[in-house]
């Protein structure tokens, strides 16, 4: 399977300093990171090994790619690794929700919200997801198929998942506001990403053009979320719809019986809004690109859909039989993991990859890099959904595949996201076949999530 993955030998004496990726004497790796951060990290791992450092301005960061070390950071010694302070730069957008909080605050919120994502509750949203997808296909895709007019599939998936999250989270149809809300999310994400990458941090209160644009976008999103929360509280929960917002409002601490304030609800709802919209849309977009480039796998998927569904829409009860569909989604997220990087900071000294790691070290993990590790995956750049056949999954290290992170901070909505992506893929692929428009410039843009920089222009063909 290519080069062996480096593992830690507890009998070996730790070395003092890992190799460092080359960069500018003044700003370090910033130019390479801005040009193509994922590929810079892939190249550096191939050249330097599974543990290396790089500089961002004056500060050195450690990169870790081997599953043993990832497991130590996220699972075995996770108490020693807190969320990197860079996540605080997302707090102006997400507040103190699950993605940005840490310590006791995070643990309290996680315990409150965990029951919301019980499998049976998640499966109750399957029909909403499929009905929304089918309506969108009838409204937009049928015409595109008849006329031959290409669609930006990235934008289509953003609008679709925005509508789905609006209905499952709020029981509200936000499709009419999709352009405005989607634009506000894009501005907010790019602003957060720019702040995360900046060497010098300009406070949010300084009225720079970027800060003003972000404040306007955040106002749009806050207005939507707070308005829905206030309306739900005013109407009362006894007759409230069975959606995620109601479940959040009903959540109570087992010890104190205390629920969440409007501000806490806002922060968690905004986090779910982002996670249930942006990341799933990107996963589906990359899935359709990969299927267009691999017609044999596309035909296998279509054959499964024809056999299992026989022309009817998919549902939660079909998920077990849609094995190829599920593997296609997993493989797409291997190659293009929406949450492509994870940052942590060590509290105390540790040993990773045979190196002494001081306390206060910034540590970066990237699913994009580990998912392309030649010591873990045969033909790592290839598209092979059968990597996720059960027997092959069991043979791999559990931290070789981390699209949802791992350990106690495993993404709480992973079941929701996988169900949504699989059902939407099935609903689309049973009716339409997508082909890439010649000359399309398809490049990944590594913001907080991994999205196509210029969208994804494709033609829609009825099957």
N, C-alpha and C positions, 0 to 999 in steps of 0.2 A: 504493500500500500504506500509506496514512496518512502520518504524519509521518516525515521522513527520519531515519535513525539518525545520531547524531553520530559523526564519525570524526576521527581525529587528523591534522592537517595538519602535517608536519614542518617546513614553512617558517614556520609561525606562531610567534609568541613566546608561551611558556607564561604563563598568568595565575597569580596567586599563590594564590587561594583559591576553591574551588568554592562554590556557594550552599549554605546550611544549611537543613534542614527545621525548621520551627518546633516548639518544645516547651516544656516547663516550664522556668522560669529555674533551678530547683533541681535537677531530675532529668532534664531534657532530654526525650528521646523515650520514656522508659521506659513511661509510661502508654499511649501509642499502640501501642508494641510488644507490651505485655501484652494489650491489647484485641484486636488482630488484626495481628500483625507483617507477614504477607505483603501484606495490603491497604494497610497504611500505606506500605510500600515502593512498591507499584504507584502509589498516589496521588502520592507524593512524586516519583517519576520523571516522571509526567505533568506535574507542576507545575514541576519544577526542571530536568529534563533527565537525561541519561544518567550524569552524575557529580554527586553531591551528598554532603554530609556530614550527620550527625546526632549528637547527643550521647547517650551512655548514662551518666548521672550526670556526672562531671566530664570524662570521656574522650570525645574526638571520634572518630567512625569515618567512613570514606569508603565510599560505595556506588557500584558500577560496574555498568552494565547493557549497554553496547554490546559487540558481539562482538569488534571490533578490540582493545578494551582487555582484555576477558576473555582473548583469545588471548595478549596480551602477558603477562598475569599467570600464566596456566596453562601456556603453551608457550614463547613467544619469550624471555621474561626470567624464566622460572620460578625460576632459581637465586636471584633477588633476593627471592622471596616464599616465606617459610616458613609452615608451618602456624601459624595463630593460636594464641596461648597458651591460648585458651579450650578447645581440644581436650584440653589436659592435664586439664581437669576431668572428662573421660570416662575417664581412666586408672584411677581406682578400680574401674571396671567392666571396661574393655577391656584394661587393662595397657598394655604397650608394643607393641601389634599394629600392623598396617599403617595402620589409620585414625588412630592417635594418635601414631605415631613420626615422626621426621623425620631429615634428614641421612643420615649413613653408616649408622646403625642401620636406617632405613627402606629404603635402597638394598640393604643386605645381605639383609634379609628378603624384599624384593620379588624379588630374583634367586632366592632359595631356593624361593619359593612359585609363581612364574610358571608353571613346567612343570605344576603341579598342575591348572591351568585350561586346558590345551591343549584345543582343540575336540573332539578324539576322546575324551578322557577325560570331558569334560563330557557329551557325547552318550550315553555309557555309562549315565548316570543317568536317561535319559528314561523307561524302562519303570518304574523305581521311582516316579518322579513321577506318572505316569499311573495305575499300579496303586493308589497311595495315594489319589489323588483319587477314583477309581471306588469304592474301598471306602468312603470317607467318604460319597459320594453314596448308595450302597446302604444305609448304616447310618442316616443322618440325614435326607437330603433326600427320599428316597422317602416316608417317613412324613409329613414336612411337606407334601409335595405332596398326599397322600391326605387329610389332616386339615384342610388350609388354615391350619395353625398357622404364623405368621410366624417367620422366623429372623433372628437378628442376623448378617448376612452378614460384617460386619467380624470378629466373633468366630469365625465359621466359617472364614474365610480364615486367621486367626491359628492356629487349631488345626491346620488342614490343612498350612500351610507349616511349622509347628513339627514335625509328624510327618515331613514330607518332609525337612527339614534333619536331623532325628535319624537317618533312615535313610541319607541320602546322605553325611552327615558321619561318623556313628558306627556305621552298620549296626545301630542300636538303635531299638526302638519306644518312643518317649517319649510316645505318644499317651495312655497311662494317666496320665501326669504332666502333661498339657497344661495343666490348670487351674492347677496349682501353679507350673510353670515359666513359663507365660504371665503369671501374676500377678507373678512375680518380675521378669520382663523389663519389664513395665509400670512397676512401682515404680522399677526401676533407671533406665529411660529418663527418667521424669519427674523423678527426683532429679538426673540429669545435666543435664537441661534447666534445672531451677531454678538449679543452680549456674552454668551458662553465662550465665544472665540476671541473676544477682545482682550488685549493685554491691559489697556487702561479702561476702567469701568466708569462710564459717565452716569451719575445718579439719574434715576427716572424723573426727578423733579426739575431737571435742567431742560428747558424747552427747545431742545434740538429738533430738527425736522423729523428724525427717526422717532424720538420720544413722543412728539405730538401725534404722529401717525398711529403709534401704538396706543396712546391714550384714547384716541378716537375709536380704534378697533375694539379695545377692551370695553369701552363704554357701550358699544353695540352689543357685545356678548353679555355683559352684565345686565343690560336692560332686558334682554330676552330671558335670562335665567332667573333673575330676581322677580321679574314680572310673573313668571310661571309659578315660582315658589309662593309668592304672596297670594296669588289667585287660588292655589290649592289649599293653603291654610285657611283662607277666608271661607271657602266652600265646605271645609271639614273633610276628614278622612273616612268617615263612615260610608259615604257614597262615592269616594274617590276611585278613579280607574286603577286597575292592577298593573301599574307600571313601575319602573325603577325609582321614580321620584317619590311615589307613595311609599315604597319599601324603605327608602332613605328616611322619610319623615316618620315612619313607624319604628325605625330602629331604636333600641333602647340598650343602655349599658346593663349587663346582667347583675352587677353589684349595686349600682346607684339608681337604676331606673331612669337615668337622665338621657334625653334625646339630643339631637344636634340643633345648634342655632341656625338661623338663616344664613349666616356667613359660612358656617361649616358645610351646610347643604350646598351652598353656592360653589365652594371650593371642590367638593367631591363631584358635584354635577358637572362642573367645568372639566375636571379631570376625565370623567367618563365620556363627556361630550367629545373631548379630544381623542381619547383612546378608542372610542367606538366609531369614530368618524374617519380621522386622518389615517390611522395605522391600517385599518381594514381596507380602506379604499386603495392605499398603496399596495397592500398584499395582492389584492385582486387585479390591479393594473399590471403588475409584474407577471402575474399568472397568465393573463391573456397574451402578453408579449411572448412569453416562453412557449405557450401552446402554438402561437402563430409560427414560431421558428422551428417547432418540432412536430411536424404533421403526424408522425406515427403515434406519438403520445396523445395528440388531440383525437385521433381516430379511436384509440383505446378508451378514452374518456367518453366519447360519443356513443360507443357501443354499450358501455355500462349504463349510461343514461337511458338509452333506448330500451334496454332489457329491464332495468329496475323500475323505471317510471312509466314506460309504455305510453308516453304522451301526456300524462297528468303532471301537475306541479309537484315539486318535491316537498317533503315535510320532515318534522323531527324524527318520525318513525322510520324514515329511509336512511338515516345517517349511517347505521350499521352496515347497510347493504351498499352504500356508495363508497366503497373502499378505494377505488382508483381515484375518485374525486378528492377524497381526503388526502391521499398520498400526493396528488398533484399540488394541492395547496401547501402541504408541508415542504415539498421540494422547492416550490417558488419562494417560500420564506427562508429556506436554507440559503439560496443564492441572493435573495434580496430581503433580508430581515428588516421589517419596518423600524423597529427599535434597534438600531445597528450598533450602538455603543452604550456601555455602562461605566459610570465613574464612581470610584470610592476613594476614601482617604483612611490610611491606617492610623489607629490611635496609639498603638505600641509597636515595638519592633517585631519582625516576623522573618521567616525564611521562605522565599518563593523561587522555584526553579534553581535552587542551590545558591541563591544570593541572599546576603543580609539585607533586609528591608527595614530602614529606620522608621520609628514612629513619625507621623506627619507626612508620609509619602503619598503623593497623588498616584492612584493606580487606575489604569484604563483597561477595560475588557471590550472586545468587539466581536459580536456574533458574526459579522461579515467576514472577519479574518479567520476565526476558528472554524466557521462553516466551510472555508476554502482550504483548510489545512491538509496538505497531501499525506500527512501521516495518519489522518483520521478518515479520509474519504478517497476512494478510487475516482480518478478523473474528476477532481473537485470542481472544475469549471463547467462540467457537463450537466445536462438536465436528465435526471434519472429518478422518477418518482418511486421506482421499486426499491430504492434505498430504505424506504419506510415500510417495507414488508416486516411483519412482526419479528420474524427470526433475525433479520438484519438489524433492526432497532435494538433488540436485546443484546446483540453482540457488541454494541458500541458503548463507550463511556457515556454516562448520562449527561455529562457536561459538554459533550461534543456538539450537541444541538441545543441552542439556548435562545430561540426567538422571543421567548417570554421571560427571559432571565432565569433565576433559579433560587433555591433556598427559601427562607421565610418571606422574601420579597418577590417571589414568583408573581407575575401579573395576575391580579385577582379576577380579571375578566377574560382569561385565556380561553375558557370554555365557550363563553359568549362569542368571542372573536372567531374561533375555529368553526363554530356552528354557522355563524353569519357568512363567513367566506365560502364555506362548502355549499351552503344552500343557494347563495347568489350565483356562484359558479355554475351549479347544476341548472338553475333557472335560465341562465343566459345560454349556456352551451347546448342545451337540449333544443333550442330554437334557432340559434345563430352561430355562424362561424366567422371569426374575425381574421382579417389579413392586414399586414403592416403596409402602409402607404410607402411606395418606393422613395428613397431619399430622406426618410425620416431621421432626424437627429435625436437618438435616444441615449441620454446620459443620465446617470444617477446624480441627484443633488442631495448631499448629506446634511440636511438641516437637523432638527431634533429627530425627525424621522427621515427615511430614505425614500424620496419621491423622484419621478422623472423630471428633469430640469425643464424640458420644453413640452411637457405633456406627452401624449401617445396617440398619434393620429392613425386611425385604422378604418378599413372599410367593413361594412356589415353585410353578410350574405345569409339569406334564409336557408336553412337546411332542408 
